[in-house]
Amino acid sequence: MRLLFVGDIIGGVGRDCLQRALPAHPADFVIVNGENTAAGFGLTPKLFAELRELGADVVTSGNHIWNRKDIFPLLQANEERLLRPANLPKKAYGRGWTVVEKQGVRVAVINLLGRVFMEPCDSPFDAADRILAELRGQADLTLIDFHAEASAEKGALAWHCDGRVTAVVGTHTHVQTADERRLPRGTAFITDVGMTGPRDSIIGVKPDLALHKMVTGMPVRFEVAGGPCLFNALLLECDPATGTVTKLERLNENYAEQKL
């Protein structure tokens, strides 16, 4: 099975790029991090439906999933194709993991949030252990989206889960790392898959706005940049019989600005 994980979609530029890039990389199962889809912050039901129509089998998220309150009812309904981090308090809306069967293969997707340089949350290591125990015998392939800031924390979770999951994919920094590999017990790992959003930006934001905040220390309302787009993703060829990756390819592609 060919499994494609697409880095954080940034606003309309990212959505347009996703639409153009997916046909060039046919996959049997597509996972998209959608927490920055709505103008760079959050996700709406309409945009969730758009991501699904474009081909996303599961949409993961992170610390910005709460930015748009109109997504709350969808999370409260425990929509099985939309995830929020599993290591949030039990009373938080939504689900942190799911199992979707496609082409006879059961794919489990787990969403976790880091604790280093992030808002307080429960241990992602304990959450991973608990969920993997619940999943035993229910999935052929298992992928974790670890939405975290610190590279060391992402690597630690990958090593913690090595041999127990198909892949651990880091998200959140919007900067793709070039360290994709298979760990000793077979789990595929990349520290950060990157973003699908405007190339000429500061992690998706208009440079002048990000610079103004950093130079002056004054609050600024961020806006998604325009121009050419980056498509960042990780393509995994997986063996459902063993639950392991046989081939992995990091994708880092440029798409010209779309004139609408």
Backbone as CSV, one residue per row, in Angstrom:
resi,resn,N_x,N_y,N_z,CA_x,CA_y,CA_z,C_x,C_y,C_z
1,MET,0.838,-1.191,0.000,0.000,0.000,0.000,0.875,1.244,0.000
2,ARG,0.533,2.194,-0.863,1.233,3.474,-0.919,0.496,4.463,-0.018
3,LEU,1.195,4.942,0.995,0.618,5.859,1.976,1.322,7.205,1.842
4,LEU,0.534,8.267,1.679,1.088,9.611,1.504,0.683,10.483,2.688
5,PHE,1.687,11.060,3.368,1.418,12.002,4.447,1.826,13.388,3.972
6,VAL,0.890,14.338,4.004,1.128,15.688,3.488,1.277,16.662,4.655
7,GLY,2.355,17.473,4.612,2.623,18.449,5.663,1.589,19.547,5.740
8,ASP,1.536,20.217,6.880,0.531,21.225,7.230,0.089,22.068,6.038
9,ILE,-1.216,22.039,5.754,-1.778,22.838,4.665,-1.968,24.271,5.163
10,ILE,-1.353,25.241,4.480,-1.392,26.637,4.912,-2.332,27.440,4.015
11,GLY,-3.527,27.724,4.501,-4.467,28.593,3.814,-4.865,28.144,2.421
12,GLY,-5.408,29.104,1.662,-5.862,28.810,0.306,-4.729,28.445,-0.630
13,VAL,-3.554,29.027,-0.418,-2.391,28.694,-1.249,-2.060,27.209,-1.095
14,GLY,-2.087,26.739,0.143,-1.796,25.338,0.387,-2.864,24.410,-0.170
15,ARG,-4.113,24.807,-0.058,-5.193,23.968,-0.582,-5.095,23.842,-2.096
16,ASP,-4.789,24.960,-2.753,-4.626,24.927,-4.205,-3.446,24.038,-4.593
17,CYS,-2.358,24.148,-3.844,-1.179,23.334,-4.125,-1.480,21.855,-3.935
18,LEU,-2.225,21.527,-2.875,-2.604,20.136,-2.632,-3.403,19.582,-3.800
19,GLN,-4.334,20.362,-4.299,-5.168,19.925,-5.412,-4.331,19.610,-6.645
20,ARG,-3.292,20.407,-6.880,-2.452,20.194,-8.059,-1.421,19.089,-7.849
21,ALA,-0.979,18.883,-6.614,0.100,17.933,-6.362,-0.371,16.487,-6.220
22,LEU,-1.555,16.283,-5.648,-1.983,14.916,-5.371,-2.044,14.031,-6.617
23,PRO,-2.551,14.524,-7.755,-2.579,13.653,-8.936,-1.193,13.202,-9.401
24,ALA,-0.167,13.970,-9.068,1.201,13.616,-9.468,1.805,12.548,-8.567
25,HIS,1.148,12.274,-7.454,1.680,11.289,-6.503,0.558,10.358,-6.051
26,PRO,0.093,9.512,-6.957,-1.027,8.630,-6.608,-0.697,7.749,-5.407
27,ALA,-1.635,7.693,-4.473,-1.439,6.908,-3.262,-2.739,6.188,-2.923
28,ASP,-2.612,5.104,-2.207,-3.778,4.342,-1.789,-4.447,4.932,-0.556
29,PHE,-3.661,5.658,0.230,-4.189,6.225,1.473,-3.474,7.551,1.715
30,VAL,-4.249,8.609,1.957,-3.690,9.955,2.109,-4.055,10.527,3.475
31,ILE,-3.042,11.009,4.190,-3.230,11.684,5.467,-2.733,13.118,5.307
32,VAL,-3.521,14.066,5.759,-3.189,15.489,5.612,-3.302,16.160,6.973
33,ASN,-2.289,16.943,7.349,-2.439,17.761,8.550,-3.148,19.048,8.148
34,GLY,-4.331,19.270,8.716,-5.173,20.376,8.269,-5.364,21.496,9.263
35,GLU,-4.535,21.586,10.305,-4.814,22.553,11.367,-4.534,24.005,10.979
36,ASN,-3.891,24.235,9.834,-3.624,25.600,9.368,-4.376,25.915,8.077
37,THR,-5.402,25.135,7.786,-6.079,25.234,6.492,-6.893,26.518,6.355
38,ALA,-7.480,26.982,7.449,-8.357,28.158,7.399,-7.550,29.428,7.608
39,ALA,-7.098,30.024,6.511,-6.321,31.273,6.556,-5.116,31.173,7.484
40,GLY,-4.562,29.980,7.613,-3.348,29.782,8.393,-3.554,29.322,9.817
41,PHE,-4.792,29.409,10.321,-5.040,29.051,11.719,-6.381,28.343,11.851
42,GLY,-6.359,27.060,12.136,-7.583,26.320,12.380,-8.159,25.666,11.130
43,LEU,-9.359,25.118,11.323,-10.045,24.354,10.277,-11.544,24.552,10.459
44,THR,-12.267,24.633,9.341,-13.725,24.747,9.376,-14.343,23.483,8.785
45,PRO,-15.619,23.214,9.083,-16.276,22.049,8.474,-16.229,22.083,6.948
46,LYS,-16.411,23.269,6.365,-16.376,23.384,4.904,-15.012,22.999,4.353
47,LEU,-13.951,23.460,5.010,-12.612,23.160,4.520,-12.227,21.706,4.814
48,PHE,-12.737,21.156,5.903,-12.541,19.729,6.151,-13.153,18.913,5.014
49,ALA,-14.371,19.287,4.613,-15.031,18.593,3.499,-14.236,18.762,2.202
50,GLU,-13.658,19.948,2.010,-12.855,20.187,0.809,-11.624,19.284,0.790
51,LEU,-10.944,19.158,1.940,-9.770,18.281,2.015,-10.162,16.831,1.726
52,ARG,-11.312,16.431,2.237,-11.779,15.063,1.980,-12.075,14.874,0.491
53,GLU,-12.688,15.866,-0.133,-13.010,15.772,-1.564,-11.742,15.728,-2.407
54,LEU,-10.695,16.399,-1.960,-9.433,16.389,-2.699,-8.707,15.052,-2.583
55,GLY,-9.085,14.244,-1.589,-8.477,12.923,-1.493,-7.944,12.532,-0.135
56,ALA,-8.106,13.384,0.880,-7.603,13.051,2.206,-8.489,11.992,2.850
57,ASP,-7.892,10.882,3.236,-8.644,9.838,3.934,-8.783,10.166,5.413
58,VAL,-7.754,10.794,5.983,-7.785,11.230,7.381,-7.132,12.602,7.464
59,VAL,-7.716,13.488,8.255,-7.158,14.821,8.484,-6.726,14.900,9.946
60,THR,-5.441,15.152,10.156,-4.915,15.312,11.510,-4.800,16.792,11.839
61,SER,-4.370,17.092,13.075,-4.298,18.499,13.468,-3.220,18.691,14.529
62,GLY,-3.404,19.715,15.373,-2.412,20.046,16.390,-2.936,21.127,17.308
63,ASN,-2.076,22.043,17.713,-2.451,23.049,18.699,-3.402,24.109,18.178
64,HIS,-3.573,24.218,16.856,-4.477,25.241,16.305,-5.867,24.697,15.969
65,ILE,-6.154,23.469,16.318,-7.443,22.888,15.939,-8.604,23.635,16.587
66,TRP,-8.372,24.338,17.708,-9.459,25.033,18.412,-9.654,26.468,17.922
67,ASN,-8.865,26.932,16.962,-8.929,28.337,16.563,-10.249,28.735,15.917
68,ARG,-10.930,27.792,15.289,-12.210,28.079,14.632,-13.314,27.319,15.366
69,LYS,-14.155,28.054,16.054,-15.159,27.397,16.902,-16.196,26.617,16.106
70,ASP,-16.372,26.952,14.821,-17.374,26.218,14.062,-16.959,24.778,13.774
71,ILE,-15.700,24.403,14.099,-15.287,23.015,13.943,-15.704,22.183,15.159
72,PHE,-16.081,22.848,16.259,-16.390,22.137,17.498,-17.475,21.063,17.330
73,PRO,-18.609,21.364,16.656,-19.641,20.335,16.518,-19.153,19.078,15.788
74,LEU,-18.274,19.266,14.812,-17.742,18.116,14.085,-16.863,17.275,15.005
75,LEU,-16.091,17.930,15.853,-15.268,17.218,16.816,-16.133,16.546,17.881
76,GLN,-17.170,17.239,18.341,-18.066,16.661,19.336,-18.764,15.417,18.805
77,ALA,-18.994,15.388,17.493,-19.646,14.232,16.874,-18.681,13.064,16.668
78,ASN,-17.411,13.260,17.069,-16.387,12.215,16.918,-16.241,11.742,15.480
79,GLU,-16.240,12.715,14.563,-16.000,12.403,13.150,-14.745,11.540,13.030
80,GLU,-14.882,10.347,12.432,-13.776,9.383,12.451,-12.622,9.749,11.524
81,ARG,-12.845,10.663,10.593,-11.773,11.054,9.669,-11.055,12.340,10.094
82,LEU,-11.446,12.905,11.241,-10.835,14.141,11.732,-10.270,13.897,13.128
83,LEU,-8.992,14.185,13.309,-8.348,13.925,14.589,-7.845,15.215,15.241
84,ARG,-7.888,15.207,16.572,-7.188,16.207,17.368,-6.204,15.414,18.239
85,PRO,-5.193,16.063,18.813,-4.208,15.305,19.589,-4.842,14.452,20.686
86,ALA,-4.369,13.222,20.804,-4.952,12.258,21.738,-4.562,12.520,23.182
87,ASN,-3.462,13.240,23.397,-2.990,13.449,24.763,-3.453,14.772,25.360
88,LEU,-4.639,15.194,24.959,-5.308,16.325,25.582,-6.212,15.791,26.698
89,PRO,-6.737,16.646,27.574,-7.646,16.160,28.611,-8.812,15.359,28.039
90,LYS,-9.306,14.414,28.803,-10.352,13.508,28.320,-11.624,14.240,27.911
91,LYS,-11.863,15.400,28.508,-13.084,16.138,28.201,-12.962,16.991,26.938
92,ALA,-11.796,17.053,26.339,-11.634,17.806,25.088,-12.456,17.156,23.984
93,TYR,-13.053,17.986,23.143,-13.864,17.465,22.046,-13.001,16.653,21.077
94,GLY,-13.616,15.662,20.458,-12.975,14.959,19.351,-12.284,13.682,19.749
95,ARG,-11.675,13.068,18.751,-10.985,11.802,18.928,-9.522,11.951,18.546
96,GLY,-8.661,11.184,19.211,-7.227,11.302,18.983,-6.647,10.227,18.102
97,TRP,-7.425,9.236,17.753,-6.948,8.187,16.850,-8.135,7.536,16.155
98,THR,-7.853,6.896,15.059,-8.908,6.251,14.291,-8.335,5.082,13.517
99,VAL,-9.197,4.182,13.081,-8.824,3.083,12.197,-9.749,3.129,10.993
100,VAL,-9.167,3.234,9.811,-9.933,3.295,8.570,-9.508,2.132,7.682
101,GLU,-10.473,1.369,7.232,-10.156,0.250,6.340,-10.324,0.696,4.888
102,LYS,-9.319,0.415,4.082,-9.361,0.770,2.672,-8.632,-0.304,1.876
103,GLN,-9.257,-0.769,0.828,-8.691,-1.831,-0.011,-8.323,-3.056,0.823
104,GLY,-9.111,-3.308,1.854,-8.890,-4.469,2.701,-7.782,-4.309,3.718
105,VAL,-7.180,-3.111,3.788,-6.088,-2.849,4.736,-6.589,-1.909,5.834
106,ARG,-6.354,-2.273,7.068,-6.766,-1.451,8.211,-5.621,-0.503,8.584
107,VAL,-5.874,0.798,8.402,-4.855,1.810,8.679,-5.251,2.584,9.935
108,ALA,-4.392,2.532,10.933,-4.612,3.313,12.150,-3.792,4.593,12.074
109,VAL,-4.410,5.701,12.440,-3.727,6.991,12.480,-3.893,7.557,13.887
110,ILE,-2.782,7.922,14.497,-2.766,8.476,15.847,-2.207,9.898,15.789
111,ASN,-2.846,10.818,16.490,-2.420,12.221,16.530,-1.952,12.546,17.954
112,LEU,-0.712,13.003,18.100,-0.173,13.347,19.412,0.438,14.744,19.398
113,LEU,0.494,15.361,20.574,1.014,16.717,20.722,2.235,16.692,21.637
114,GLY,3.258,17.461,21.260,4.451,17.542,22.083,4.262,18.442,23.293
115,ARG,5.180,18.294,24.271,5.108,19.099,25.496,6.231,20.125,25.606
116,VAL,7.321,19.946,24.878,8.470,20.848,24.980,8.194,22.122,24.160
117,PHE,8.257,23.281,24.809,7.975,24.582,24.178,6.547,24.677,23.650
118,MET,5.642,23.887,24.207,4.244,23.880,23.773,3.350,24.108,24.991
119,GLU,2.047,24.274,24.725,1.083,24.400,25.819,1.014,23.079,26.590
120,PRO,0.663,23.125,27.867,0.621,21.906,28.679,-0.340,20.855,28.115
121,CYS,0.089,19.614,28.180,-0.757,18.490,27.778,-0.214,17.241,28.468
122,ASP,-0.921,16.138,28.323,-0.487,14.889,28.937,0.703,14.308,28.177
123,SER,1.346,13.324,28.774,2.522,12.714,28.162,2.184,12.038,26.836
124,PRO,2.860,12.410,25.753,2.622,11.712,24.479,3.134,10.271,24.520
125,PHE,4.116,10.005,25.357,4.663,8.654,25.473,3.653,7.727,26.144
126,ASP,3.052,8.195,27.231,2.024,7.394,27.896,0.811,7.204,26.988
127,ALA,0.444,8.266,26.278,-0.711,8.167,25.376,-0.450,7.164,24.266
128,ALA,0.758,7.195,23.716,1.101,6.238,22.661,1.016,4.805,23.180
129,ASP,1.550,4.567,24.373,1.500,3.220,24.953,0.062,2.756,25.147
130,ARG,-0.766,3.641,25.664,-2.164,3.284,25.924,-2.916,2.977,24.634
131,ILE,-2.733,3.822,23.633,-3.462,3.644,22.377,-2.987,2.398,21.641
132,LEU,-1.683,2.178,21.625,-1.159,1.001,20.926,-1.632,-0.280,21.596
133,ALA,-1.808,-0.259,22.904,-2.363,-1.428,23.593,-3.807,-1.661,23.170
134,GLU,-4.585,-0.581,23.035,-5.973,-0.693,22.589,-6.057,-1.163,21.142
135,LEU,-5.080,-0.764,20.339,-5.108,-1.077,18.907,-4.632,-2.488,18.575
136,ARG,-4.073,-3.176,19.530,-3.470,-4.478,19.244,-4.465,-5.392,18.514
137,GLY,-4.062,-5.844,17.322,-4.889,-6.736,16.523,-5.940,-6.048,15.684
138,GLN,-6.029,-4.711,15.750,-7.066,-3.991,15.015,-6.557,-3.283,13.763
139,ALA,-5.229,-3.222,13.570,-4.680,-2.453,12.439,-3.537,-3.205,11.775
140,ASP,-3.446,-3.037,10.452,-2.332,-3.610,9.689,-1.178,-2.619,9.576
141,LEU,-1.509,-1.333,9.480,-0.518,-0.261,9.405,-0.892,0.795,10.442
142,THR,0.111,1.372,11.091,-0.143,2.395,12.104,0.811,3.558,11.911
143,LEU,0.248,4.749,11.790,1.058,5.956,11.607,0.734,6.962,12.705
144,ILE,1.762,7.591,13.242,1.601,8.643,14.246,2.003,9.991,13.652
145,ASP,1.094,10.968,13.743,1.428,12.364,13.460,1.771,12.977,14.803
146,PHE,3.072,13.302,15.002,3.510,13.901,16.260,3.732,15.380,16.031
147,HIS,2.793,16.177,16.526,2.793,17.625,16.304,3.564,18.266,17.454
148,ALA,4.839,18.556,17.221,5.705,18.991,18.312,6.751,19.979,17.816
149,GLU,7.291,20.741,18.756,8.270,21.771,18.436,9.703,21.247,18.452
150,ALA,10.052,20.482,19.479,11.442,20.086,19.700,11.824,18.840,18.911
151,SER,12.909,18.936,18.177,13.391,17.800,17.391,13.706,16.602,18.281
152,ALA,14.301,16.871,19.442,14.680,15.773,20.337,13.454,15.021,20.829
153,GLU,12.380,15.746,21.130,11.163,15.091,21.606,10.549,14.229,20.502
154,LYS,10.594,14.726,19.272,10.064,13.935,18.155,10.881,12.660,17.967
155,GLY,12.201,12.806,17.997,13.048,11.630,17.865,12.842,10.649,18.997
156,ALA,12.661,11.156,20.212,12.459,10.282,21.361,11.180,9.469,21.217
157,LEU,10.105,10.094,20.746,8.859,9.342,20.580,9.017,8.275,19.499
158,ALA,9.727,8.622,18.409,9.937,7.647,17.338,10.702,6.427,17.857
159,TRP,11.754,6.663,18.618,12.514,5.547,19.178,11.679,4.785,20.203
160,HIS,10.855,5.483,20.946,9.977,4.839,21.924,9.007,3.877,21.244
161,CYS,8.573,4.249,20.032,7.581,3.442,19.309,8.213,2.535,18.257
162,ASP,9.524,2.565,18.122,10.200,1.777,17.089,9.838,0.296,17.199
163,GLY,9.409,-0.267,16.080,9.014,-1.662,16.051,7.560,-1.897,16.404
164,ARG,6.885,-0.854,16.864,5.467,-0.990,17.242,4.521,-0.261,16.298
165,VAL,5.057,0.656,15.483,4.237,1.386,14.517,4.940,1.413,13.167
166,THR,4.175,1.683,12.140,4.731,1.741,10.790,5.596,2.979,10.606
167,ALA,5.108,4.120,11.093,5.841,5.371,10.895,5.469,6.391,11.946
168,VAL,6.431,7.240,12.286,6.206,8.430,13.110,6.609,9.623,12.259
169,VAL,5.663,10.505,11.989,5.904,11.672,11.138,5.749,12.927,11.986
170,GLY,6.798,13.740,12.056,6.738,14.989,12.801,6.097,16.101,11.992
171,THR,5.288,16.923,12.673,4.689,18.112,12.064,4.845,19.284,13.030
172,HIS,4.420,20.458,12.600,4.298,21.679,13.405,5.291,22.776,13.037
173,THR,6.563,22.461,12.742,7.516,23.558,12.520,7.414,24.165,11.122
174,HIS,6.750,23.475,10.192,6.582,23.940,8.814,7.898,23.966,8.036
175,VAL,8.952,23.404,8.604,10.253,23.354,7.929,10.644,21.888,7.760
176,GLN,10.722,21.445,6.509,11.008,20.037,6.259,12.453,19.684,6.629
177,THR,12.617,18.567,7.306,13.945,18.070,7.645,14.346,16.969,6.662
178,ALA,15.647,16.768,6.519,16.172,15.813,5.527,16.712,14.559,6.203
179,ASP,15.993,14.082,7.225,16.491,12.945,8.004,15.570,11.725,7.938
180,GLU,14.809,11.614,6.855,13.903,10.462,6.741,14.709,9.161,6.754
181,ARG,14.247,8.184,7.519,14.977,6.928,7.642,14.114,5.878,8.329
182,ARG,14.644,4.656,8.341,14.015,3.587,9.108,14.862,3.302,10.333
183,LEU,14.240,3.252,11.478,14.931,2.978,12.724,15.247,1.480,12.824
184,PRO,16.083,1.077,13.771,16.569,-0.310,13.812,15.487,-1.390,13.799
185,ARG,14.336,-1.125,14.421,13.282,-2.135,14.472,12.237,-1.950,13.383
186,GLY,12.517,-1.039,12.429,11.682,-0.962,11.229,10.757,0.221,11.101
187,THR,10.582,1.016,12.150,9.678,2.159,12.066,10.305,3.283,11.240
188,ALA,9.533,3.805,10.280,9.989,4.939,9.476,9.794,6.226,10.270
189,PHE,10.709,7.192,10.063,10.657,8.423,10.860,11.216,9.599,10.081
190,ILE,10.585,10.744,10.245,11.125,12.024,9.793,10.806,13.047,10.873
191,THR,11.773,13.898,11.215,11.573,14.856,12.294,10.449,15.835,11.969
192,ASP,10.417,16.365,10.763,9.296,17.209,10.349,9.086,17.094,8.850
193,VAL,7.861,16.813,8.462,7.550,16.628,7.046,7.458,17.963,6.320
194,GLY,7.320,19.074,7.077,7.261,20.386,6.445,5.842,20.889,6.271
195,MET,5.637,21.755,5.286,4.316,22.345,5.057,3.970,22.324,3.577
196,THR,2.693,22.455,3.314,2.219,22.691,1.955,1.598,24.077,1.965
197,GLY,2.404,25.051,1.547,1.996,26.445,1.647,2.969,27.349,0.929
198,PRO,2.847,28.666,1.111,3.647,29.629,0.339,5.142,29.501,0.615
199,ARG,5.905,29.380,-0.457,7.359,29.226,-0.352,8.028,30.491,0.168
200,ASP,7.645,31.634,-0.390,8.293,32.899,-0.047,7.601,33.510,1.165
201,SER,7.835,32.900,2.312,7.149,33.282,3.536,8.024,32.939,4.734
202,ILE,7.566,33.308,5.906,8.190,32.850,7.146,7.219,31.850,7.752
203,ILE,7.506,30.592,7.546,6.656,29.435,7.874,5.190,29.662,7.515
204,GLY,4.965,30.251,6.331,3.623,30.442,5.803,3.082,31.844,5.920
205,VAL,3.690,32.660,6.777,3.198,34.013,7.049,3.887,35.025,6.134
206,LYS,3.168,36.101,5.777,3.780,37.178,5.004,5.027,37.666,5.740
207,PRO,6.190,37.705,5.070,7.438,38.055,5.752,7.408,39.391,6.472
208,ASP,6.784,40.417,5.873,6.801,41.726,6.515,6.052,41.722,7.839
209,LEU,4.993,40.930,7.931,4.231,40.863,9.175,5.005,40.119,10.258
210,ALA,5.592,38.974,9.880,6.378,38.206,10.852,7.588,39.013,11.320
211,LEU,8.226,39.710,10.388,9.389,40.524,10.742,9.007,41.664,11.677
212,HIS,7.877,42.298,11.396,7.449,43.417,12.239,7.268,42.968,13.685
213,LYS,6.661,41.819,13.873,6.453,41.316,15.231,7.786,41.003,15.915
214,MET,8.690,40.358,15.169,9.956,39.949,15.767,10.892,41.130,16.018
215,VAL,10.858,42.119,15.141,11.759,43.272,15.279,11.260,44.250,16.336
216,THR,9.931,44.458,16.364,9.384,45.469,17.266,8.852,44.900,18.572
217,GLY,8.512,43.609,18.575,7.902,43.013,19.753,6.437,43.365,19.907
218,MET,5.869,44.027,18.911,4.463,44.432,18.964,3.566,43.339,18.396
219,PRO,2.331,43.234,18.887,1.409,42.224,18.349,1.024,42.542,16.907
220,VAL,0.913,41.494,16.095,0.581,41.635,14.677,-0.402,40.539,14.299
221,ARG,-1.363,40.888,13.498,-2.296,39.885,12.978,-1.657,39.232,11.751
222,PHE,-1.299,37.969,11.861,-0.623,37.281,10.765,-1.582,36.985,9.613
223,GLU,-1.029,37.006,8.397,-1.771,36.644,7.193,-0.925,35.689,6.371
224,VAL,-1.586,34.777,5.673,-0.886,33.817,4.826,-0.295,34.541,3.623
225,ALA,0.951,34.231,3.296,1.619,34.832,2.141,1.052,34.262,0.838
226,GLY,1.407,34.899,-0.261,1.007,34.415,-1.575,2.221,33.913,-2.341
227,GLY,2.075,33.829,-3.663,3.200,33.434,-4.503,3.344,31.939,-4.708
228,PRO,4.529,31.494,-5.157,4.766,30.071,-5.405,4.567,29.242,-4.133
229,CYS,4.272,27.971,-4.333,3.932,27.112,-3.204,4.864,25.915,-3.103
230,LEU,5.131,25.492,-1.872,5.872,24.266,-1.591,4.904,23.140,-1.295
231,PHE,5.173,21.984,-1.865,4.438,20.771,-1.521,5.401,19.866,-0.777
232,ASN,5.178,19.711,0.521,6.029,18.881,1.363,5.240,17.667,1.826
233,ALA,5.782,16.486,1.598,5.072,15.267,1.965,6.062,14.119,2.127
234,LEU,5.575,13.020,2.659,6.356,11.800,2.786,5.549,10.671,2.179
235,LEU,6.149,9.996,1.203,5.489,8.885,0.520,6.075,7.580,1.034
236,LEU,5.204,6.718,1.541,5.628,5.460,2.143,5.026,4.285,1.388
237,GLU,5.871,3.361,0.977,5.385,2.100,0.432,5.426,1.086,1.564
238,CYS,4.275,0.540,1.916,4.142,-0.279,3.115,3.714,-1.700,2.790
239,ASP,4.132,-2.622,3.620,3.728,-4.020,3.522,2.739,-4.303,4.646
240,PRO,1.448,-4.404,4.343,0.458,-4.646,5.395,0.668,-5.969,6.134
241,ALA,1.323,-6.910,5.494,1.535,-8.206,6.136,2.482,-8.091,7.326
242,THR,3.444,-7.171,7.231,4.421,-6.999,8.310,4.231,-5.684,9.066
243,GLY,3.448,-4.777,8.477,3.238,-3.476,9.100,4.418,-2.545,8.984
244,THR,5.322,-2.819,8.060,6.541,-2.020,7.937,6.620,-1.323,6.584
245,VAL,7.517,-0.345,6.513,7.743,0.424,5.292,8.853,-0.232,4.482
246,THR,8.602,-0.466,3.211,9.619,-1.042,2.336,10.390,0.032,1.577
247,LYS,9.774,1.216,1.438,10.431,2.318,0.744,9.831,3.628,1.230
248,LEU,10.682,4.634,1.439,10.164,5.944,1.805,10.834,7.025,0.972
249,GLU,10.022,8.017,0.597,10.511,9.100,-0.254,9.998,10.429,0.279
250,ARG,10.926,11.332,0.539,10.569,12.680,0.975,10.304,13.545,-0.244
251,LEU,9.179,14.246,-0.255,8.794,15.084,-1.379,8.913,16.557,-0.988
252,ASN,9.626,17.316,-1.806,9.812,18.749,-1.584,9.767,19.418,-2.949
253,GLU,8.570,19.856,-3.345,8.367,20.323,-4.724,7.827,21.748,-4.744
254,ASN,8.180,22.470,-5.804,7.716,23.838,-6.009,6.606,23.867,-7.051
255,TYR,5.575,24.644,-6.766,4.497,24.862,-7.728,4.354,26.364,-7.959
256,ALA,4.225,26.745,-9.213,4.089,28.168,-9.544,2.822,28.742,-8.959
257,GLU,2.820,30.032,-8.768,1.638,30.709,-8.234,0.462,30.483,-9.178
258,GLN,-0.684,30.143,-8.585,-1.897,29.910,-9.367,-2.659,31.216,-9.499
259,LYS,-2.868,31.669,-10.706,-3.614,32.900,-10.960,-5.087,32.561,-11.089
260,LEU,-5.861,32.878,-10.050,-7.291,32.543,-10.036,-8.118,33.629,-10.674
